[in-house]
Amino acid sequence: MKQKKAALRQEMKARRATLQQKVGASAPRQIASRLLMLPEMAGAVQKGIKAERNESSIVAGFYPIQSEIDCLFLLKALNAVQWRCALPVMSGVSKHLAFKEWDLVEELKEGAYGTREPLSDMLYVMPDVVLVPLLAFDETGHRLGYGGGYYDRTLDIYREKGHPFIAIGVAFEGQKQDRLPVGAHDQPLDIIVTEEKVYRP
């Protein structure tokens, strides 16, 4: 399993880099449009205690590295319709992610693996929607990540705690695979959005 995933990671890194060159300029705009049209996104804005307090829902994105989808564009589009935004902060001890609110303006500090994170005095939040990066995905909702397991552990913790949220993978259509190798700890996504389609496992 590990060897198969490792080989596929190398293949998909190269494929994603090619896709970024071909459609990376237009894909974020198309993905943002599809995200904004999702009924789940509209529902998250209206639900529960936050609606009573007239508070905005929170979407956690990611600072793009290598050839990842430009998630900052997606966050700007969602922020324009009153979503509060957050970015992940890596925990070196438990190897899961926490999320800190980010206003899209404040300076970010260097994070692990080339990412950038909100400064230490920003508030920790529990997002209603988590946008998840990936190397590959399939129609069952499984994703291939970089192998660190940070997102899998984080999604598992949220689900175990019963925190209501939606995990949405964002990717190029060309990253889709017929079937991915799946391990016992791999956490499925609720939705995957590409520049061409919306997948609902």
N, CA and C of each residue as an Amber inpcrd file, in Angstrom:
protein
   603
   0.8260000  -1.2080000   0.0000000   0.0000000   0.0000000   0.0000000
   0.8650000   1.2640000   0.0000000   1.8800000   1.3020000   0.9130000
   2.7280000   2.4870000   1.0130000   3.5040000   2.7380000  -0.2740000
   4.0470000   1.6620000  -0.8560000   4.8130000   1.8030000  -2.0880000
   3.9260000   2.2610000  -3.2400000   2.7120000   1.7150000  -3.2830000
   1.7780000   2.0870000  -4.3430000   1.4000000   3.5610000  -4.2330000
   1.1460000   4.0070000  -2.9990000   0.8050000   5.4160000  -2.7990000
   1.9890000   6.3200000  -3.1250000   3.1920000   5.9070000  -2.7370000
   4.3800000   6.7180000  -2.9860000   4.6060000   6.9080000  -4.4820000
   4.4500000   5.8400000  -5.2360000   4.6250000   5.9220000  -6.6870000
   3.5580000   6.8130000  -7.3140000   2.3270000   6.6650000  -6.8330000
   1.2330000   7.4750000  -7.3730000   1.4280000   8.9460000  -7.0290000
   1.9690000   9.2320000  -5.8470000   2.2320000  10.6240000  -5.4730000
   3.1860000  11.2870000  -6.4610000   4.2500000  10.6060000  -6.8070000
   5.2140000  11.1690000  -7.7570000   4.5680000  11.4210000  -9.1120000
   3.7690000  10.4640000  -9.5490000   3.0720000  10.6130000 -10.8300000
   2.1120000  11.8020000 -10.8020000   1.3500000  11.9190000  -9.7090000
   0.3300000  12.9590000  -9.6410000   0.9200000  14.3450000  -9.3860000
   2.0620000  14.4120000  -8.7330000   2.7390000  15.7090000  -8.5930000
   3.1120000  16.2580000  -9.9580000   3.6490000  15.3870000 -10.8040000
   4.0260000  15.8050000 -12.1530000   2.7910000  16.1850000 -12.9670000
   1.7220000  15.3980000 -12.8340000   0.5020000  15.7030000 -13.5880000
  -0.1040000  17.0180000 -13.1360000  -0.1330000  17.2430000 -11.8180000
  -0.7280000  18.4920000 -11.3250000   0.0760000  19.7050000 -11.7710000
   1.4020000  19.5670000 -11.8270000   2.2390000  20.6690000 -12.2920000
   1.9110000  21.0230000 -13.7420000   1.6720000  19.9930000 -14.5520000
   1.2870000  20.2300000 -15.9480000  -0.0750000  20.9020000 -16.0290000
  -1.0150000  20.4370000 -15.2030000  -2.3520000  21.0370000 -15.1850000
  -2.2970000  22.4890000 -14.7380000  -1.4460000  22.7800000 -13.7650000
  -1.3070000  24.1550000 -13.2880000  -0.8420000  25.0640000 -14.4160000
   0.0680000  24.5800000 -15.2270000   0.5550000  25.3690000 -16.3560000
  -0.5280000  25.5820000 -17.4040000  -1.3620000  24.5540000 -17.6030000
  -2.3660000  24.6180000 -18.6680000  -3.6060000  25.4080000 -18.2710000
  -4.1390000  25.1250000 -17.0740000  -5.4340000  25.7230000 -16.7020000
  -5.3990000  26.4360000 -15.3510000  -4.2060000  26.5720000 -14.7720000
  -4.1040000  27.1520000 -13.4320000  -4.5800000  28.5790000 -13.3270000
  -4.5540000  29.3180000 -14.4310000  -4.9830000  30.7140000 -14.3870000
  -6.5010000  30.8500000 -14.3490000  -7.2100000  29.9400000 -15.0060000
  -8.6690000  30.0480000 -15.1010000  -9.4070000  29.1680000 -14.0900000
  -8.7930000  28.0760000 -13.6580000  -9.4870000  27.1120000 -12.7950000
 -10.0030000  27.6960000 -11.4860000  -9.2270000  28.5340000 -10.7600000
  -9.7420000  29.0520000  -9.4840000 -11.0490000  29.8400000  -9.6370000
 -11.1740000  30.5980000 -10.7050000 -12.4120000  31.3550000 -10.9160000
 -13.5900000  30.4140000 -11.1440000 -13.3780000  29.3600000 -11.9230000
 -14.4530000  28.4050000 -12.1990000 -14.8160000  27.6170000 -10.9430000
 -13.8070000  27.2490000 -10.1620000 -14.0650000  26.5160000  -8.9220000
 -14.8100000  27.4030000  -7.9300000 -14.4060000  28.6670000  -7.8360000
 -15.0810000  29.6020000  -6.9270000 -16.5580000  29.7310000  -7.2860000
 -16.8590000  29.8090000  -8.5740000 -18.2610000  29.9140000  -9.0060000
 -19.0600000  28.6900000  -8.5860000 -18.4570000  27.5160000  -8.7090000
 -19.1500000  26.2820000  -8.3220000 -19.3300000  26.1950000  -6.8080000
 -18.3140000  26.6370000  -6.0710000 -18.4380000  26.6480000  -4.6100000
 -19.5940000  27.5340000  -4.1620000 -19.6840000  28.7040000  -4.7470000
 -20.7140000  29.6620000  -4.3450000 -22.1200000  29.1650000  -4.6670000
 -22.2280000  28.2640000  -5.6230000 -23.5340000  27.7330000  -6.0120000
 -23.9490000  26.5050000  -5.2090000 -23.0430000  25.9570000  -4.4030000
 -23.3830000  24.7530000  -3.6420000 -24.4700000  25.0700000  -2.6130000
 -25.5530000  24.2910000  -2.5760000 -26.5880000  24.5310000  -1.5620000
 -26.0640000  24.3590000  -0.1430000 -25.0600000  23.4760000   0.0380000
 -24.4730000  23.2850000   1.3680000 -23.8090000  24.5620000   1.8720000
 -23.2390000  25.3290000   0.9610000 -22.5820000  26.5760000   1.3630000
 -23.6190000  27.5980000   1.8160000 -24.7100000  27.6870000   1.0910000
 -25.7790000  28.6020000   1.4940000 -26.3780000  28.1530000   2.8170000
 -26.5200000  26.8400000   2.9960000 -27.0730000  26.3130000   4.2350000
 -26.1960000  26.5940000   5.4280000 -24.8760000  26.5130000   5.2370000
 -23.9440000  26.7650000   6.3370000 -24.0490000  28.2010000   6.8270000
 -24.2740000  29.1150000   5.9050000 -24.3850000  30.5210000   6.2860000
 -25.6120000  30.7520000   7.1540000 -26.6710000  29.9940000   6.9130000
 -27.9340000  30.2420000   7.5850000 -28.1380000  29.4440000   8.8730000
 -27.2790000  28.4730000   9.1490000 -27.6260000  27.4990000  10.1850000
 -27.3520000  27.9740000  11.6080000 -28.1270000  27.4040000  12.5170000
 -27.8320000  27.3830000  13.9330000 -27.6270000  28.7050000  14.6380000
 -26.8140000  28.6270000  15.6990000 -26.5370000  29.7360000  16.5970000
 -25.9500000  30.9300000  15.8750000 -25.1380000  30.6610000  14.8410000
 -24.4930000  31.7630000  14.1370000 -25.5260000  32.6390000  13.4460000
 -26.5560000  32.0080000  12.9000000 -27.6080000  32.7840000  12.2580000
 -28.3260000  33.6550000  13.2830000 -28.5720000  33.0980000  14.4910000
 -29.2530000  33.8480000  15.5400000 -28.4290000  35.0620000  15.9730000
 -27.1240000  34.8940000  15.9700000 -26.2510000  35.9890000  16.3740000
 -25.8330000  36.8650000  15.1940000 -26.3430000  36.5220000  14.0050000
 -25.9910000  37.2400000  12.7890000 -24.4860000  37.1670000  12.5250000
 -23.9000000  36.0190000  12.8140000 -22.4760000  35.8150000  12.5680000
 -22.2750000  35.0810000  11.2440000 -21.1490000  35.3530000  10.6090000
 -20.8320000  34.6690000   9.3660000 -20.2610000  33.2820000   9.6470000
 -20.4780000  32.3800000   8.7230000 -19.8560000  31.0700000   8.8160000
 -18.3760000  31.1780000   8.4710000 -17.6240000  30.1570000   8.8450000
 -16.1710000  30.1840000   8.6870000 -15.7440000  29.1150000   7.7010000
 -14.9270000  29.5140000   6.7330000 -14.3490000  28.5770000   5.7910000
 -12.8380000  28.5610000   5.9910000 -12.2770000  27.3700000   6.1340000
 -10.8290000  27.2190000   6.2340000 -10.2850000  26.8150000   4.8740000
  -9.3280000  27.5840000   4.3960000  -8.6750000  27.2480000   3.1420000
  -7.2550000  26.7890000   3.4130000  -6.3590000  27.0490000   2.4770000
  -4.9530000  26.7010000   2.6590000  -4.1050000  27.6360000   1.8110000
  -2.8970000  27.8730000   2.2740000  -1.9640000  28.6940000   1.5020000
  -1.3440000  27.7840000   0.4400000  -1.5480000  28.0820000  -0.8500000
  -1.1180000  27.1480000  -1.8970000   0.4010000  27.0200000  -1.9970000
   0.8580000  25.7870000  -2.1200000   2.2700000  25.5090000  -2.3420000
   2.3980000  24.6570000  -3.5960000   3.5960000  24.6550000  -4.1440000
   3.8770000  23.8930000  -5.3550000   2.8340000  24.2320000  -6.4290000
   2.1280000  23.2310000  -6.9250000   1.1870000  23.4670000  -8.0280000
  -0.2650000  23.3710000  -7.5730000  -0.5220000  23.5890000  -6.2820000
  -1.8950000  23.5060000  -5.7730000  -2.7830000  24.6020000  -6.3640000
  -4.0680000  24.3170000  -6.3920000  -5.0710000  25.3110000  -6.7720000
  -4.8630000  26.5740000  -5.9300000  -5.0370000  27.7330000  -6.5410000
  -4.8930000  28.9930000  -5.8120000  -6.0860000  29.1790000  -4.8750000
  -5.9470000  28.6300000  -3.6740000  -7.0440000  28.6910000  -2.7100000
  -7.2660000  30.1000000  -2.1790000  -6.2690000  30.9610000  -2.2540000
  -6.4480000  32.3410000  -1.7840000  -7.5100000  33.0510000  -2.6260000
  -7.5630000  32.7320000  -3.9190000  -8.6130000  33.2870000  -4.7780000
  -9.9830000  32.8180000  -4.2990000 -10.0750000  31.5350000  -3.9280000
 -11.3500000  30.9930000  -3.4460000 -11.7760000  31.6810000  -2.1540000
 -10.8190000  31.9060000  -1.2430000 -11.1400000  32.5650000   0.0210000
 -11.6160000  33.9990000  -0.2140000 -10.9970000  34.6910000  -1.1470000
 -11.4180000  36.0640000  -1.4480000 -12.8470000  36.0870000  -1.9860000
 -13.1610000  35.1120000  -2.8470000 -14.5200000  35.0470000  -3.3990000
 -15.5440000  34.7760000  -2.3070000 -15.2300000  33.8820000  -1.3750000
 -16.1520000  33.5630000  -0.2850000 -16.2350000  34.7070000   0.7200000
 -15.1150000  35.3540000   0.9800000 -15.1190000  36.4880000   1.8940000
 -15.9830000  37.6320000   1.3620000 -16.0490000  37.7420000   0.0400000
 -16.8530000  38.8040000  -0.5800000 -18.3430000  38.6160000  -0.3220000
 -18.7440000  37.3800000   0.0060000 -20.1500000  37.1200000   0.3610000
 -20.2690000  36.7920000   1.8440000 -19.3850000  37.3890000   2.6330000
 -19.4820000  37.4310000   4.0880000 -19.0040000  36.1760000   4.8210000
 -18.2730000  35.2920000   4.1740000 -17.6540000  34.1950000   4.9040000
 -16.4250000  34.7010000   5.6420000 -16.2710000  34.2970000   6.8930000
 -15.0140000  34.5150000   7.6110000 -14.0300000  33.4440000   7.1600000
 -12.7630000  33.7900000   7.0870000 -11.7650000  32.8810000   6.5380000
 -10.7390000  32.4760000   7.5890000 -10.1620000  31.3040000   7.3760000
  -9.1430000  30.7900000   8.2830000  -8.1160000  29.9990000   7.4810000
  -6.9360000  29.8410000   8.0670000  -5.8810000  29.0270000   7.4740000
  -5.3890000  28.0150000   8.5030000  -4.8470000  26.8860000   8.0470000
  -4.3770000  25.8650000   8.9860000  -3.0490000  26.2240000   9.6380000
  -2.9070000  25.7500000  10.8590000  -1.6590000  25.8530000  11.6120000
  -1.2850000  24.4270000  11.9960000  -0.0880000  24.0160000  11.6790000
   0.3130000  22.6410000  11.9510000   0.7320000  22.4520000  13.4000000
   0.3000000  21.3310000  13.9540000   0.7050000  20.9500000  15.3000000
   1.7610000  19.8640000  15.1890000   2.9720000  20.1660000  15.6130000
   4.0590000  19.2120000  15.4730000   3.9550000  18.0370000  16.4120000
   3.2430000  18.2020000  17.5210000   3.1590000  17.1380000  18.5260000
   2.1170000  16.0960000  18.1270000   0.8820000  16.5390000  17.9340000
  -0.2000000  15.5970000  17.6310000  -0.3800000  15.3610000  16.1400000
   0.3150000  16.1580000  15.3250000   0.2720000  16.0080000  13.8680000
  -1.1390000  16.1160000  13.3070000  -1.8960000  17.0690000  13.8250000
  -3.1580000  17.4210000  13.1990000  -3.1440000  18.9370000  12.9900000
  -4.1790000  19.4490000  12.3690000  -4.2440000  20.8750000  12.0640000
  -5.1920000  21.5920000  13.0160000  -4.8140000  22.7930000  13.3880000
  -5.7420000  23.7340000  14.0130000  -5.9480000  24.8450000  12.9840000
  -6.9480000  25.6750000  13.1970000  -7.2260000  26.7310000  12.2310000
  -7.3110000  28.0780000  12.9410000  -6.6620000  29.0740000  12.3370000
  -6.7140000  30.4320000  12.8670000  -7.3920000  31.3530000  11.8620000
  -8.2020000  32.2440000  12.3990000  -8.8960000  33.1840000  11.5260000
  -7.8910000  34.1000000  10.8430000  -8.2110000  34.4820000   9.6130000
  -7.3570000  35.3760000   8.8340000  -8.2430000  36.3130000   8.0310000
  -7.9400000  37.5970000   8.1020000  -8.7820000  38.6010000   7.4330000
  -8.3610000  38.8780000   5.9960000  -7.4550000  38.0960000   5.4390000
  -6.9490000  38.2170000   4.0680000  -6.0400000  39.4240000   3.8800000
  -5.7920000  40.1610000   4.9420000  -4.9630000  41.3660000   4.8520000
  -3.7220000  41.2460000   5.7340000  -3.9270000  40.7590000   6.9610000
  -2.8140000  40.6880000   7.8990000  -1.6790000  39.8270000   7.3530000
  -0.4530000  40.2460000   7.6780000   0.7300000  39.5230000   7.2280000
   0.7290000  38.1000000   7.7930000   1.2150000  37.1590000   6.9870000
   1.3190000  35.7670000   7.4150000   2.7690000  35.4380000   7.7720000
   2.9480000  34.4530000   8.6290000   4.3000000  34.0230000   8.9760000
   4.6130000  32.7010000   8.2860000   5.8630000  32.3660000   8.2140000
   6.2670000  31.1120000   7.5760000   5.7750000  29.9120000   8.3800000
   5.2720000  28.9210000   7.6660000   4.8230000  27.6930000   8.3030000
   5.6380000  26.5140000   7.7950000   5.2330000  25.3270000   8.1660000
   5.9460000  24.1180000   7.7500000   5.7100000  23.8200000   6.2700000
   6.6660000  23.1620000   5.6570000   6.5610000  22.6740000   4.2800000
   6.3330000  23.7750000   3.2410000   6.7330000  24.9990000   3.5680000
   6.5820000  26.0850000   2.6150000   5.2540000  26.8060000   2.6800000
   4.4030000  26.4450000   3.6260000   3.1220000  27.1280000   3.7690000
   3.3130000  28.4300000   4.5500000   2.2370000  29.1740000   4.6830000
   2.2370000  30.3740000   5.5120000   1.0210000  30.3270000   6.4210000
   1.1720000  30.8800000   7.6290000   0.1430000  30.7630000   8.6580000
  -0.1870000  32.1310000   9.2530000  -1.4040000  32.2880000   9.8010000
  -1.7360000  33.5140000  10.5310000  -0.8180000  33.6870000  11.7380000
  -0.6380000  34.9240000  12.1510000   0.2330000  35.2260000  13.2820000
  -0.3210000  34.6500000  14.5750000   0.5250000  34.5740000  15.5780000
   0.1880000  33.8670000  16.8130000  -0.9690000  34.4880000  17.5810000
  -1.2390000  35.7870000  17.3910000  -2.3050000  36.4190000  18.1670000
  -3.6750000  36.3230000  17.4870000  -3.7510000  35.6700000  16.3440000
  -5.0450000  35.4920000  15.6830000  -5.8440000  34.4020000  16.3970000
  -7.1670000  34.4910000  16.3230000  -8.0460000  33.5800000  17.0620000
  -8.1020000  32.1940000  16.4240000  -8.0970000  31.1660000  17.2860000
  -8.3710000  29.8090000  16.8040000  -9.8730000  29.6760000  16.5740000
 -10.2440000  28.9860000  15.5040000 -11.6580000  28.7980000  15.1700000
 -11.8830000  27.3540000  14.7420000 -13.1460000  26.9340000  14.7600000
 -13.5330000  25.6300000  14.2190000 -14.4110000  25.8870000  13.0020000
 -13.8830000  25.6800000  11.8140000 -14.5990000  26.0660000  10.5920000
 -15.8330000  25.2250000  10.3080000 -16.7420000  25.8370000   9.5570000
 -17.9450000  25.1490000   9.0910000 -17.6660000  24.3950000   7.7920000
 -16.7080000  24.9130000   7.0330000 -16.2920000  24.2900000   5.7750000
 -14.7720000  24.2440000   5.7560000 -14.2130000  23.0930000   5.3800000
 -12.7660000  22.9520000   5.2420000 -12.4630000  22.6410000   3.7780000
 -11.7310000  23.5410000   3.1180000 -11.2650000  23.2990000   1.7530000
  -9.9490000  22.5280000   1.8360000  -9.8930000  21.4080000   1.1570000
  -8.7770000  20.4690000   1.3350000  -7.9640000  20.3430000   0.0430000
  -6.6440000  20.5070000   0.1280000  -5.7950000  20.2880000  -1.0480000
  -5.5750000  18.7940000  -1.2760000  -5.1540000  18.4320000  -2.4660000
  -4.9310000  17.0150000  -2.7490000  -4.0740000  16.8410000  -3.9990000
  -3.5290000  15.6450000  -4.1330000  -2.7890000  15.2720000  -5.3390000
  -3.6870000  14.5230000  -6.3210000  -4.6290000  13.7450000  -5.7820000
  -5.5560000  12.9830000  -6.6160000  -6.8220000  12.7070000  -5.8200000
  -7.8960000  12.3970000  -6.5400000  -9.1690000  12.0460000  -5.8890000
  -9.8910000  11.0340000  -6.7650000 -10.8630000  10.3600000  -6.1630000
 -11.7380000   9.4960000  -6.9590000 -13.1940000   9.7980000  -6.6020000
 -14.1190000   9.1660000  -7.3110000 -15.5400000   9.4940000  -7.1430000
 -16.1270000   8.9630000  -5.8500000 -15.3730000   8.1550000  -5.1050000
 -15.8560000   7.7020000  -3.8030000 -15.5560000   8.7210000  -2.7090000
 -14.8700000   9.8220000  -3.0740000 -14.5630000  10.8660000  -2.1080000
 -13.2060000  10.7260000  -1.4630000 -12.4300000   9.7340000  -1.8530000
 -11.1060000   9.5800000  -1.2610000 -10.0780000  10.4480000  -1.9880000
  -9.0740000  10.8540000  -1.2410000  -8.0340000  11.7270000  -1.7750000
  -6.6620000  11.1380000  -1.5130000  -5.7370000  11.5540000  -2.3370000
  -4.3290000  11.2350000  -2.1080000  -3.6440000  12.5340000  -1.7180000
  -3.0730000  12.5590000  -0.5020000  -2.3570000  13.7360000  -0.0400000
  -0.8600000  13.5210000  -0.1310000  -0.1220000  14.2920000   0.6500000
   1.3340000  14.2100000   0.5890000   1.9010000  13.1010000   1.4620000
   1.0910000  12.4880000   2.2950000   1.5480000  11.3690000   3.0990000
   1.7560000  11.6820000   4.5680000   1.6060000  12.9560000   4.9490000
   1.8020000  13.3220000   6.3500000   0.6180000  12.9880000   7.2430000
  -0.5630000  12.8650000   6.6510000  -1.7520000  12.4990000   7.4100000
  -2.3890000  13.6180000   8.2030000  -1.9520000  14.8650000   8.0100000
  -2.4730000  15.9790000   8.8070000  -3.9720000  16.1780000   8.5850000
  -4.4020000  16.2120000   7.3350000  -5.8220000  16.4260000   7.0770000
  -6.6520000  15.2240000   7.5200000  -6.1530000  14.0140000   7.3060000
  -6.9000000  12.8340000   7.7390000  -7.1170000  12.8560000   9.2500000
  -6.0820000  13.1650000  10.0000000  -6.2230000  13.2110000  11.4590000
  -7.1680000  14.3210000  11.8850000  -7.0940000  15.4620000  11.2030000
  -7.9450000  16.6000000  11.5630000  -9.4180000  16.3030000  11.2810000
  -9.7100000  15.7790000  10.1010000 -11.0940000  15.4390000   9.7660000
 -11.6290000  14.3660000  10.7100000 -10.7790000  13.4150000  11.0610000
 -11.1940000  12.3550000  11.9840000 -11.5390000  12.9360000  13.3540000
 -10.7170000  13.8590000  13.8520000 -10.9750000  14.4900000  15.1510000
 -12.2920000  15.2550000  15.1260000 -12.5160000  16.0250000  14.0760000
 -13.7650000  16.7970000  13.9660000 -14.9800000  15.8710000  13.9380000
 -14.8620000  14.7880000  13.1930000 -15.9940000  13.8570000  13.0930000
 -16.2340000  13.1260000  14.4020000 -15.1620000  12.7650000  15.0830000
 -15.2910000  12.0940000  16.3780000 -15.9460000  13.0120000  17.4040000
 -15.6250000  14.2910000  17.3420000 -16.1980000  15.2650000  18.2780000
 -17.6290000  15.6300000  17.9190000 -18.0620000  15.2570000  16.7140000
 -19.4110000  15.6090000  16.2940000 -19.5360000  17.0410000  15.8260000
 -18.4000000  17.6690000  15.4860000 -18.4510000  19.0520000  14.9890000
 -19.0600000  19.0650000  13.5900000 -20.1260000  19.8200000  13.3790000
 -20.7560000  19.8570000  12.0530000 -19.9180000  20.6830000  11.0700000
 -19.4490000  20.0480000  10.0240000 -18.6570000  20.7480000   9.0180000
 -18.7230000  19.9610000   7.7120000 -18.2770000  20.5850000   6.6460000
 -18.2320000  19.9570000   5.3290000 -16.7920000  19.9930000   4.8460000
 -16.2660000  18.8390000   4.4350000 -14.9170000  18.7570000   3.8830000
 -15.0210000  18.7450000   2.3580000 -14.4640000  19.7760000   1.7340000
 -14.5650000  19.9250000   0.2810000 -13.1680000  19.9050000  -0.3350000
 -12.9070000  18.9160000  -1.1640000 -11.6550000  18.8790000  -1.9000000
 -11.7270000  19.8180000  -3.0910000 -10.6570000  20.5480000  -3.3470000
 -10.5930000  21.4260000  -4.5260000  -9.4170000  20.9600000  -5.3820000
  -9.6810000  20.7760000  -6.6630000  -8.6750000  20.1400000  -7.5220000
  -8.9270000  20.4780000  -8.9820000  -7.9310000  20.1780000  -9.8030000
  -8.1170000  20.1930000 -11.2480000  -8.8370000  18.9070000 -11.6560000
  -9.6710000  19.0030000 -12.6840000 -10.3850000  17.8160000 -13.1680000
  -9.4020000  16.7040000 -13.5460000  -8.2650000  17.0770000 -14.0590000
  -7.2730000  16.0970000 -14.4840000  -6.6240000  15.3180000 -13.3570000
  -6.9200000  15.6670000 -12.1100000  -6.3900000  14.9220000 -10.9690000
  -7.2630000  13.7190000 -10.5870000  -8.3870000  13.5610000 -11.2610000
  -9.3120000  12.4710000 -10.9450000  -8.7280000  11.1260000 -11.3730000
  -8.8770000  10.1280000 -10.4980000  -8.4700000   8.7480000 -10.7590000
  -9.6960000   7.8360000 -10.6590000  -9.6430000   6.7190000 -11.3490000
 -10.7640000   5.7690000 -11.2820000 -10.9520000   5.2390000  -9.8630000
  -9.8430000   4.8760000  -9.2130000  -9.9100000   4.3560000  -7.8490000
  -8.5620000   4.5320000  -7.1770000  -8.5800000   5.0650000  -5.9790000
  -7.3500000   5.2790000  -5.2320000  -7.1430000   4.1800000  -4.2000000
  -5.8830000   3.8640000  -3.8900000  -5.6350000   2.9500000  -2.7660000
  -6.0270000   3.6350000  -1.4670000  -6.7770000   2.9420000  -0.6240000
  -7.3290000   3.5500000   0.5880000  -6.8680000   2.7850000   1.8140000
  -6.2970000   3.5100000   2.7800000  -5.8650000   2.9070000   4.0340000
  -6.9150000   3.0610000   5.1150000  -6.7030000   2.4100000   6.2360000
  -7.6780000   2.3990000   7.3330000  -7.8940000   3.7850000   7.9270000
  -6.8950000   4.6560000   7.8680000  -7.0060000   5.9650000   8.5020000
  -7.3690000   7.0820000   7.5160000  -7.5460000   6.7460000   6.2540000
  -7.8790000   7.7570000   5.2520000  -9.3150000   8.2400000   5.4430000
  -9.4810000   9.5490000   5.4970000 -10.7980000  10.1580000   5.7010000
 -11.3810000  10.6380000   4.3700000 -12.6110000  10.2470000   4.0510000
 -13.2130000  10.6860000   2.7870000 -13.6620000  12.1460000   2.8390000
 -13.7510000  12.7290000   1.6660000 -14.2750000  14.0830000   1.5200000
 -15.7820000  14.0210000   1.2910000 -16.4780000  15.0920000   1.6580000
 -17.9270000  15.1530000   1.4390000 -18.2570000  15.5500000   0.0040000
 -17.4320000  16.4190000  -0.5590000 -17.6500000  16.9620000  -1.8990000
 -16.2730000  17.2210000  -2.5190000 -16.1550000  17.0700000  -3.8230000
 -14.9610000  17.5270000  -4.5370000 -15.4140000  18.4740000  -5.6400000
 -14.7590000  19.6130000  -5.7480000 -15.0950000  20.6090000  -6.7590000
 -13.8900000  20.8270000  -7.6560000 -14.0990000  20.6960000  -8.9590000
 -13.0530000  20.9910000  -9.9430000 -13.5360000  22.1240000 -10.8390000
 -12.7020000  22.4990000 -11.8090000 -13.1060000  23.5660000 -12.7250000
 -14.2070000  23.1070000 -13.6660000 -14.4780000  21.7960000 -13.6980000
 -15.4680000  21.2620000 -14.6200000 -16.7080000  20.6730000 -13.9500000
 -16.5450000  20.0930000 -12.7510000 -17.6490000  19.3490000 -12.1520000
 -17.6750000  19.4740000 -10.6340000 -18.8090000  19.0570000 -10.0640000
 -18.9530000  18.8600000  -8.6300000 -19.2210000  17.3840000  -8.3950000
 -18.4170000  16.7510000  -7.5470000 -18.5860000  15.3360000  -7.2470000
 -19.1560000  15.2000000  -5.8330000 -20.1910000  14.3600000  -5.7100000
 -20.8220000  14.0850000  -4.4340000 -20.7700000  12.5780000  -4.1840000
 -19.8010000  12.1060000  -3.4210000 -19.6470000  10.6540000  -3.1990000
 -20.8930000  10.0360000  -2.5770000
